[in-house]
Amino acid sequence: MAREVIPSGAALGADVRGIDFSLPLSADDKAFVQQAWNDHLVLRFQDQDLEDEDLIRMADDFGGSQVAGSRQYYINAGYDTKSGRVSRLPGITIVSNLDKDGKPEKANSGTGSSELLWHTDNSYVDNPPKGSILYGIQVPINGGGDTSFVNQYETYDALSEAMKKRLLTLHIRHDNSRNTAGGTRPTAKRPETREDVEGPVHPMVRKHPDTGRNALYLGRRYASPSSYIVELPQDESEDLLDELWAHATQDKYVWTQVWTPKDTIMWDNRCTMHTRSQIDHTQPRELHRSLIKGEPIIAATEI
């Protein structure tokens, strides 16, 4: 099949045809995918027959494989590769609503069948992954689990000049104690005060190293006390975050992936956020994810 990029027509997202990730990519194929990724932020490759090793090779092709920050929490809590939570390959994360016997359930030690909050993958580590690759193995039929993405270039560009200037001086501490459904990670301690919040501090606006564009970088947010703006008192921090989160997740900036088996989605964590709709907990859902190694965050210094 000839290579082709078909834009979604939304604020981000495109289908890419003519690429088979079960085989090593040529240098020309890598350059083609990289350009499409820079242009559209989220790419979908359908009808891919992939193993975990293929997902690792994809990550290696675009910057290297990165181990998820959540993996060590499970290992510290005693989970092993038979638990359904820890993969045999360190660079693979299992995203599923299955129990250890492979049966779907509403809640498990991961995010189960819950709706996920808007977030950027692994913003709670010092060098977050620049990209994520998610492969659909089992997905519900008309049972939710859709993944929506939002363009954080456009949400930044739409801010007033005064707000852009203000945000250039501000940073967020990213809470590392909770998963994307809001649950506390195994062995982690949920903060009770702002001072208890653990995790790195990142700029609120980051410059993309490939495109040079500025993007909002909000990470993830839970009920206070959680991630906060370090330069502001708590009440001012909460008010500004309320305003920014409402702005940054507007429907006009969103594209939604409705999963079918063998879909592979590749997205840029430096300029997007994503969320997941609630899942019919009677239907199995299993996806495997690899992360593309991130470079140190570049803070935006000018509008």
N, C-alpha and C positions, 0 to 999 in steps of 0.2 A: 504494500500500500504506500502511495506517495505521502510524504510528510505534509501535514496541513495543520494550521492553527485556526480554530473556529471560536471567536469571542462569544461570551455568554450574552452580551448585550446589556449586562448589568454593570455596576461600578467596578467589578473585578471578575476574574474567572474566565477560563477558556478551555475547550477540548483540544487535545493534541492527538493527531492520528499519524500512523506510520512509524511509531517508535515501539520497539519490543524490549522491555526491560529484563526479560529472561535471558537475554544475550548481552554480552559486553557491547557498550556503545562505541562507535567511532568518534574521533575528535570532532568531526563535523556534526554528528548527531548531538553531542554534548553542547556544542556552541549553539545549535538550533534551539535546544530545550532551554538553555540559559537565557537566550534572548527572549523567548516566549515568557519565561518566568519573570524577567525584569519588566516586561510589558504588561502582564496580566495578573501577577501576584499569586494567583491560585491556578494550578493546572490539573486537568482531569485526563487520565489515560484509562480507557475502558478495555475490557476483555484481556487483561493481563494475567498470565499464569505464572505466579511468583511464589518462591520459597523465601524463608527468612534471609537466607544468604543473598538473594537478589536485592532485597530491601537494604541490606548493609552495603552492597556494592553500589546501589543508587546513591546512598549517602556519601560514600567515598568519592563517587564521580563528581559531586558538586561541593566538596569541601571537607569531607571526612565524616566518620561516624562519631556520635557523641552519646554517652550513656545517660539515660534520664536520671534526674535528681531523685525521683521517687523510688528507684530500684533499691537503694541502700536502706530506706526506711523498712521495706518489706523483709529484706535480709536480716536486718537488726531485730525484727519481730519474730524471726524464726521461720519465715516462709521459704520454701524451696521450689525447684522446678516441677514438682508434682502437685503443687498447690493451685495451679492455674493463675497465679499472680506474678510469678517470676519466670522469665523466659530462659531457655537454655543458652541463648546468645546475649551477652550483656548489652549489645546495642539495639535489642528489640524490646519494646514494651507491649504487653498484652492488654488490649482494651476490650473487655467483655463483660457480659452480665451472667456468665456461667459459674456454677459452683465447681468444686474440685472433681465432681463426677460428670461434668459437662452438661448439666441441666440449667436452664435459665431460671433466674430468680430476681426478685425486686431489689434486694440489697445484698451486697457482698463486701469483702474487705477492700474492694476498689470503689469505683463510682457506680457499679451495679447498673440499674435501669433508670437512674435519675437523670433529670435535666441537668445540663452543665451550665455554669455561669459563663458569661463572656470572659475570655482570657487569652493570653499569649503563652505558648508552651514554655515552661521552665524559666519564667522571668525571675523566679526566686533563687537562681544560682548566679554566680559572679559573671560568667560568660554564657548567656543563654544561647541555645541553638539558633542558627540563622534560618533554618527551615525544618519542616516536618514532612514525612511521607507516611501516608496511612493507606493500608490495603484491606479491602473488604473480603472476609472469608465467609462468614454467615451474617446475613442481615435480615431484619424483620420484613414481612410483606405487609405494606400499609400499616406498619406498627411503630412509626416514629424512629427516633435515632438519626434524624436528618442533621447535617452539619452545616451551619451558616457561617459565612465569613464576611468581614467588614473591612473596607479600605481606609486605612489610617493616614495615607497621604491626603486623600480628599477631605477627611474630617479636619485635618490640620489646616489645609488650604482655606477651608471655609471659615475659620476663626477670624475675629477682628484683628487688625494690626496690633492693637493695644494688648489683646490677650496673647497673641503670639510672642510679643516682646516680654510679657510677664512670665510666660512658661519657660522661656530660655534660661531663667535663673533658678528654676525649681526642680526638686528631685523627690522621688517616691522611695520609701523603704518597702520592699516587697516581702510580704508575710510568707514564710516557708512552711507553716505548720498545717495548712489545710489543702485538701485536694480540690479539683475543679467543680465538684458538687457541693463544696462547703464543709465536707466532713474532715475530722482531724486525722492526720496521717498516723499509721501505726508507729508507736513509740514517741510521737511528737507531743509536745505540750501546748495546748491552746493558750494564747496570751490573754491575760486578764486586764492588763493596762497597756497603754501605748508603749511604755518603756520595756514591756515584755516581748514586743514583736521582734522576731529574729529574721534575718534575711538581708540581702544586699541592697544598696542604695543605687538607683539608676536615674538618669535624667528623664524628664517628662517629655522631651522632644529629642529624637535621635536622627542623625543623618545617615542615610543609606549609603554604604561604601561603594556600591556599584552604580546607582543612579544619581547620587548626589542630592536626592530629594529629602526634605524633612518630613517626619511622620510622628504623630502622637504615640507615646509609649506608656500605656497605663497599666499593663500587666494583668492584674486580676484584683478583685475586691470582694470583701466579705463584710458582714456587720462589724461595726466598731467594737473593740479595738482590733484593727487589722492594718492593712497597708495604709500609709499616710504620707502626706507631704512634709518633709522634714523641716522646711524653713518656716512653716506656718503653725500657729496654735491649733489644737485639735478641732475646735468649732469651725475655724476658717478653712482648715484642710478638708473637713467633711463637706462644707458648702461648695467649695470649688470642685471637689471630686464629683459631687452630685451633678453639678452643671456639666462637667466634661463627659461623664459617662452617659448622660442622657443625649448629649450632642453626638458622641462618637459611635453610638449604636443605632442611629436612625435607619429606617428601612431603605431609604434611597441610596445608602452606601453598601447595601448587603447583596450577596448572592448565596443561594442555598443549594447544597448537594444532597440529593435524594439517592441513597445508596442502592446499588445493585451488586451482586457478587462479582468479584474480580475488578471492581473499580479501584484505581489507585489515584489518590489525591496528593499533590505536592504543593505546599504553601510556604510563603515567606513570613516568618515570625517577626521580622524587623519592621513590617509595614501593614500587618493585618492583626485582627483578633478573630476568634471563632467561638462558637457555642454549639450545644447539641440539644435537640428536643428530647422530651421524655420518651422512654421506650416501653412498648407493650411487654411487660415482664414475663409473659407466657411464651414469648418467642425468643429464640437464641439470637444473640448478636456477638460476633467475635471479629475483631480487626487487629492487625498487627502494625506497629508503628516503628519507624526508625527516625532518628534525629540527625540533622546535618550540622556538623560542628560550627559553632559560632565564633566570630572574631570579637575582640573587645568592643564594647559599645562606643560609638562616636557621638558625643553630645553635639547637638546643633548649636552653633554660636552666632548665627545671623538669620534674620527673617528671609 
